[in-house]
Amino acid sequence: WASNSKYAFIGAMRAAAQMVSYEIAMGFALVTVLMVSGSLNLSHIVNAQNTGYFANMGLNLLSWNWLPLLPMFGVYFISGVAETNR
């Protein structure tokens, strides 16, 4: 901006738009976790993983949220890497 060039302004606007767009994707990934567990309370999220079809059969590992939310981890990880420009 200090160079009074239109290209510096365009680059700054592009960087701001990129940051906002990746923040939205990261926010959606976090909101999905809250929607699956049904609560904003962290202890309720943990306790929600103790119930379910697989937990009643003794397979607690499959009733955790990691399996259905694995694609959201991918979205969150890619957004985090892209936001840091790595």
C-alpha positions as CSV (number, residue, x, y, z in Angstrom):
1,W,0.0,0.0,0.0
2,A,2.8,2.3,0.8
3,S,4.2,2.0,-2.7
4,N,1.0,3.6,-4.1
5,S,0.7,0.9,-6.7
6,K,-2.5,-0.7,-7.8
7,Y,-0.8,-4.1,-7.7
8,A,0.0,-3.8,-4.0
9,F,-3.7,-3.0,-3.3
10,I,-4.9,-6.0,-5.5
11,G,-2.5,-8.3,-3.7
12,A,-3.6,-7.1,-0.3
13,M,-7.3,-7.7,-1.3
14,R,-6.5,-11.1,-2.6
15,A,-4.7,-12.1,0.7
16,A,-7.6,-10.8,2.8
17,A,-10.1,-12.7,0.6
18,Q,-8.0,-15.9,0.9
19,M,-7.8,-15.6,4.7
20,V,-11.6,-15.1,5.1
21,S,-12.5,-18.0,2.8
22,Y,-10.3,-20.5,4.6
23,E,-11.5,-19.3,8.0
24,I,-15.1,-20.0,6.8
25,A,-14.2,-23.6,5.8
26,M,-12.5,-24.1,9.2
27,G,-15.5,-22.8,11.0
28,F,-17.8,-25.1,9.1
29,A,-15.7,-28.1,10.1
30,L,-15.9,-27.1,13.7
31,V,-19.6,-26.5,13.6
32,T,-20.1,-30.0,12.1
33,V,-18.5,-31.5,15.2
34,L,-20.9,-29.5,17.4
35,M,-23.9,-30.6,15.3
36,V,-22.9,-34.3,15.4
37,S,-22.5,-34.3,19.2
38,G,-25.5,-32.0,19.8
39,S,-23.9,-29.9,22.4
40,L,-21.5,-27.0,23.0
41,N,-20.3,-28.5,26.3
42,L,-17.1,-30.4,26.0
43,S,-18.0,-33.0,28.6
44,H,-21.3,-33.6,26.7
45,I,-19.4,-34.2,23.5
46,V,-17.2,-36.7,25.2
47,N,-20.1,-38.5,26.9
48,A,-22.0,-38.6,23.6
49,Q,-19.3,-40.8,22.2
50,N,-20.0,-43.4,24.9
51,T,-23.5,-44.2,23.5
52,G,-24.6,-45.5,20.2
53,Y,-25.0,-48.7,18.2
54,F,-21.4,-49.8,18.3
55,A,-20.9,-48.8,22.0
56,N,-23.7,-51.2,23.0
57,M,-21.9,-54.0,21.2
58,G,-18.7,-53.3,23.0
59,L,-16.9,-51.6,20.1
60,N,-16.4,-48.2,21.7
61,L,-13.7,-47.2,19.2
62,L,-16.2,-47.2,16.3
63,S,-18.8,-45.1,18.2
64,W,-16.4,-42.2,18.6
65,N,-16.8,-39.2,16.3
66,W,-13.5,-39.8,14.4
67,L,-15.0,-42.1,11.8
68,P,-17.9,-40.0,10.5
69,L,-16.0,-36.8,10.9
70,L,-12.8,-37.9,9.2
71,P,-13.7,-35.9,6.0
72,M,-14.1,-32.8,8.2
73,F,-10.6,-33.3,9.6
74,G,-9.4,-33.3,6.0
75,V,-11.2,-30.0,5.3
76,Y,-9.8,-28.5,8.6
77,F,-6.3,-29.6,7.9
78,I,-6.2,-28.4,4.3
79,S,-7.7,-25.1,5.3
80,G,-5.2,-24.6,8.1
81,V,-2.3,-25.4,5.7
82,A,-3.6,-23.2,3.0
83,E,-4.3,-20.3,5.4
84,T,-0.6,-20.3,6.5
85,N,0.5,-20.3,2.9
86,R,2.5,-23.5,3.2
